Amino acid sequence: MMSLPDLKCPESRLIVEKSHLDHPQSRHLNVIREHPFNYMLDTIIPNCAEPPHFEDGLSSKYYEAKIQLSSLIHIAFIEAFIKRGELQLISSQNRIDNDDVICVTPTGSLLLHLTNLSYQQLGLIGKPSQYSKKTKQKRYVVEIDLTASFFRPGKNNYERARKCLANHTQVYDVIFTWKPTDERIAPISVLRYFKSLGYQSKEMSPRIDTQLLETITSCPVIDAQQLEADNSSSVHYSDFWEWLGAISCGITLRAKEKRSDTDEFLSTLSCPSPHQKVDHVYKESITGMASVSDITARFLQLRLQSTVGALWLFMVLPIRRLAGSASSTTI
């Protein structure tokens, strides 16, 4: 019998920051902006029989297209969409550890995460990827600031980038959103731009699923001042994070004293202690490309609608991150 290889758990890091929403230096909104590429957004609310009302929901469209890199540095594209709004664009069919991956961040940076062969063929200067330290495959990251005042036709760095990207003929499947600074301009304008260049493009709608989880009858007790200590007044932050992940994955979590033999057979996970009784948990999952502006609006609306004793939670799952390993964010 062939023995299985020694599989190592991927490196991970859980960062917990404590703050108050009303604190003048609160980082809640910055955390959302620092995590721009997300494909799923879970809202989890214990003891909520009716779904909360959202003015705009999260119905913003996102788009798919097949494009070449050179189209992203056309001066008309930069002036119309990079400098006059927030564009979030990322390749969707490529694997960050084996393929070439590209993205445009809301701050206007074009990032290319390239294999060694693609990097050598491209001819632009970059830096080694952190994946090069973990694997035998050399990979490089090239970053171009599309908003820089010196990045314009006639300047050496622009002309070099234009020439190099023109020779890079690979076609990328990308998904993207655009939030114009002028509300009179339709976000779909960026889709029409790509279509005008002859690229295959289409409009997409996020999928929204809601559930009233009546099997979840216990909820962890949280004390922000005691999250790191082993005590009876609050769950540890790692246990709370595991509980959130289990709810997001659809795992039934009952308190240990209420678990049946069937529950033990399916899963050994249970609601951490201390916990409090709840009647049910409302869960809303939005799958698609959730933009920074949409997530920020959802967060602020939840904040306005929250009441004393209510628990409002976000769990944001990433598409992928170019500069590091995948991560999740909870607010």
SVG drawing of the C-alpha trace seen along z (x, -y; Angstrom):
<svg xmlns="http://www.w3.org/2000/svg" viewBox="-39 -65 53 67">
<polyline fill="none" stroke="black" stroke-width="0.4" points="0.0,0.0 1.4,-3.4 1.9,-5.7 0.5,-9.2 3.0,-12.1 3.6,-14.2 1.2,-17.1 1.9,-20.3 -0.9,-22.7 -0.7,-26.0 0.7,-28.9 -2.0,-31.1 -2.3,-34.0 -5.2,-35.3 -5.0,-39.0 -7.5,-40.3 -7.8,-44.1 -10.0,-45.6 -11.6,-48.9 -14.9,-50.9 -16.9,-52.0 -17.3,-55.5 -13.5,-55.8 -12.0,-58.7 -9.2,-56.3 -11.4,-53.3 -9.9,-51.1 -13.1,-49.3 -13.6,-51.1 -9.8,-50.9 -10.0,-47.1 -12.6,-46.9 -10.6,-49.0 -7.4,-46.9 -9.3,-43.8 -10.7,-44.7 -11.1,-41.4 -13.9,-39.4 -16.2,-36.8 -18.6,-36.1 -20.1,-38.2 -21.9,-36.5 -24.1,-38.5 -24.9,-36.5 -27.4,-37.8 -28.6,-35.8 -32.3,-36.1 -33.4,-38.0 -36.7,-36.7 -37.0,-39.1 -34.2,-40.1 -32.9,-43.6 -33.9,-46.3 -31.1,-47.6 -31.7,-50.6 -29.6,-49.3 -29.2,-45.7 -26.0,-44.5 -27.3,-44.5 -24.5,-46.3 -23.6,-44.5 -20.2,-43.2 -18.8,-42.3 -16.8,-39.6 -14.6,-40.1 -11.7,-38.6 -9.0,-41.3 -5.4,-41.8 -3.1,-43.7 -2.3,-46.5 -5.9,-47.8 -5.5,-48.6 -2.9,-51.3 -4.6,-53.1 -4.6,-56.8 -8.3,-57.0 -9.0,-54.1 -6.9,-55.6 -8.5,-59.1 -12.0,-57.8 -12.1,-54.9 -8.9,-54.9 -8.9,-58.6 -12.6,-59.1 -13.7,-56.3 -12.7,-53.1 -12.0,-50.2 -11.6,-46.7 -10.4,-44.1 -8.9,-40.7 -8.2,-37.7 -10.7,-34.9 -9.5,-31.7 -5.8,-31.7 -4.1,-30.1 -1.8,-32.4 0.7,-29.7 1.1,-28.4 -0.3,-31.0 0.0,-34.6 -2.5,-36.7 -3.4,-40.3 -5.4,-42.9 -6.2,-46.6 -6.7,-47.9 -9.2,-50.6 -6.2,-52.9 -5.1,-52.6 -2.3,-50.2 -1.9,-47.5 -0.3,-44.4 1.1,-41.5 2.0,-38.3 4.0,-36.4 5.8,-33.1 9.5,-33.3 9.1,-32.7 6.4,-35.4 8.5,-37.9 11.5,-37.3 9.5,-37.7 7.7,-40.9 10.8,-42.9 9.5,-45.2 11.3,-45.5 9.6,-43.8 10.5,-42.1 10.5,-38.4 7.2,-37.1 6.9,-35.7 5.9,-32.5 9.5,-32.2 10.6,-31.7 8.1,-28.8 8.4,-26.9 11.0,-26.1 9.2,-28.1 10.4,-31.6 7.7,-34.2 7.8,-38.0 5.5,-40.9 5.4,-43.9 3.5,-47.0 2.5,-50.0 1.0,-53.1 -1.6,-54.1 -2.4,-57.3 1.2,-58.7 1.6,-62.1 4.6,-60.8 2.8,-57.8 1.5,-59.4 2.3,-59.2 5.7,-60.6 7.3,-59.7 10.0,-56.9 8.3,-54.7 4.9,-54.9 6.3,-54.2 8.4,-51.2 5.3,-49.8 3.2,-50.3 5.7,-48.5 6.2,-45.6 2.5,-45.0 1.7,-45.3 4.0,-42.3 2.3,-40.4 -0.7,-39.0 -2.1,-36.6 -5.9,-37.0 -7.1,-37.1 -10.6,-36.3 -11.3,-39.1 -14.1,-40.1 -14.4,-43.8 -16.6,-46.5 -16.4,-50.3 -17.7,-53.0 -17.6,-56.4 -17.0,-59.5 -19.8,-61.2 -23.1,-59.5 -24.5,-60.7 -22.2,-58.3 -23.4,-54.7 -21.0,-52.0 -21.7,-49.9 -19.7,-52.4 -16.5,-50.4 -18.2,-47.3 -19.2,-49.3 -15.6,-50.5 -14.2,-47.0 -16.9,-46.0 -15.9,-49.0 -12.4,-47.4 -13.9,-44.2 -13.5,-42.2 -16.1,-39.6 -17.9,-41.2 -21.0,-40.5 -22.9,-41.8 -23.3,-39.6 -25.5,-39.7 -24.5,-38.6 -26.4,-35.6 -28.2,-36.2 -29.2,-33.4 -31.0,-33.8 -31.5,-31.2 -33.2,-31.1 -31.0,-28.6 -33.4,-27.2 -30.9,-24.4 -28.5,-27.0 -29.8,-27.5 -26.6,-28.7 -24.4,-31.7 -21.0,-32.5 -20.8,-35.1 -18.4,-37.9 -16.5,-40.3 -14.2,-42.5 -12.0,-43.0 -11.6,-39.3 -11.2,-37.8 -7.6,-36.6 -8.0,-35.3 -9.1,-31.9 -12.1,-32.7 -15.8,-32.1 -17.1,-35.5 -16.1,-35.3 -15.1,-32.9 -11.6,-33.0 -11.2,-34.8 -10.0,-31.7 -13.1,-29.7 -15.4,-32.6 -13.6,-32.6 -14.1,-28.8 -17.8,-29.2 -18.2,-31.9 -16.5,-29.7 -18.7,-26.7 -21.9,-28.7 -20.6,-30.0 -19.9,-26.4 -23.3,-25.2 -22.1,-23.0 -24.7,-22.5 -23.4,-23.8 -25.3,-22.9 -24.2,-23.3 -22.5,-20.1 -25.3,-19.4 -27.8,-19.4 -25.9,-17.3 -27.3,-13.9 -25.4,-10.8 -26.2,-11.8 -24.6,-15.2 -21.4,-13.5 -21.3,-11.2 -21.5,-14.1 -19.3,-16.6 -17.5,-16.9 -17.8,-20.7 -20.0,-22.4 -20.8,-26.0 -18.0,-27.2 -18.6,-28.1 -19.7,-30.4 -22.7,-30.6 -26.2,-32.0 -29.5,-30.6 -30.9,-32.0 -34.0,-31.0 -32.3,-30.9 -29.7,-32.6 -30.4,-34.7 -27.7,-34.2 -27.5,-36.0 -24.8,-35.0 -24.0,-37.1 -21.8,-35.5 -20.2,-37.3 -17.7,-40.2 -18.5,-42.4 -16.9,-45.9 -15.4,-47.9 -18.1,-50.6 -20.9,-48.0 -19.4,-46.3 -18.8,-49.7 -22.4,-50.7 -23.7,-47.4 -21.6,-47.8 -22.8,-51.4 -26.4,-50.4 -26.1,-47.5 -24.5,-49.9 -27.5,-52.2 -30.0,-49.5 -28.4,-47.6 -30.0,-47.7 -28.6,-47.1 -27.9,-43.4 -28.0,-42.6 -25.0,-41.0 -24.0,-42.1 -21.2,-40.2 -19.5,-40.2 -17.5,-37.3 -15.8,-38.2 -14.2,-35.5 -11.5,-36.4 -11.2,-35.7 -7.4,-35.6 -4.7,-38.0 -1.8,-38.9 0.7,-39.8 0.0,-37.0 -2.0,-34.0 -5.8,-34.0 -7.4,-35.5 -10.9,-36.2 -12.1,-39.3 -14.7,-39.6 -16.1,-42.9"/>
</svg>
